């Protein structure tokens, strides 16, 4: 019985570690993608106003 409880504890611990690693990897990927836009200061399209002024 103790062996089964120990195996379950190890399994849950390993699962928590993997889940934490996946969350950190997602954050790192998002940060890397955001840092990639530093060399492009303005990614918005240019707007030209063509209406006549009143």
C-alpha positions as CSV (number, residue, x, y, z in Angstrom):
1,X,0.0,0.0,0.0
2,X,2.9,2.4,0.8
3,X,4.5,1.6,-2.5
4,X,1.3,2.6,-4.4
5,X,1.0,5.8,-2.5
6,X,4.7,6.6,-3.2
7,X,4.2,5.9,-6.9
8,X,1.2,8.1,-7.1
9,X,3.1,10.9,-5.3
10,X,6.0,10.6,-7.7
11,X,3.6,10.6,-10.7
12,X,1.8,13.7,-9.5
13,X,5.1,15.5,-8.7
14,X,6.4,14.7,-12.2
15,X,3.1,15.9,-13.8
16,X,3.3,19.2,-11.9
17,X,6.9,19.7,-13.0
18,X,6.0,19.1,-16.6
19,X,3.1,21.4,-16.4
20,X,5.3,24.2,-14.9
21,X,7.9,23.7,-17.6
22,X,5.2,24.0,-20.3
23,X,3.9,27.2,-18.8
24,X,7.4,28.7,-18.7
25,X,8.1,27.7,-22.2
26,X,4.9,29.4,-23.4
27,X,6.0,32.6,-21.6
28,X,9.4,32.4,-23.1
29,X,8.0,32.0,-26.6
30,X,5.7,34.9,-26.2
31,X,8.5,37.1,-24.9
32,X,10.7,36.0,-27.8
33,X,8.0,36.9,-30.4
34,X,7.5,40.3,-28.7
35,X,11.2,41.0,-28.7
36,X,11.3,40.3,-32.4
37,X,9.2,43.4,-33.1
38,X,11.7,45.8,-31.5
39,X,13.4,46.4,-34.8
40,X,10.1,47.4,-36.4
41,X,9.0,50.4,-34.4
42,X,5.7,51.1,-36.2
43,X,3.9,48.1,-37.6
44,X,0.7,50.0,-38.2
45,X,-0.4,50.9,-41.7
46,X,-0.1,54.5,-42.7
47,X,-3.4,56.3,-42.9
48,X,-3.9,59.0,-45.5
49,X,-6.8,61.4,-45.1
50,X,-8.3,62.3,-48.5
51,X,-11.5,64.1,-47.5
52,X,-11.7,67.8,-48.3
53,X,-11.4,70.2,-45.4
54,X,-14.5,72.3,-44.7
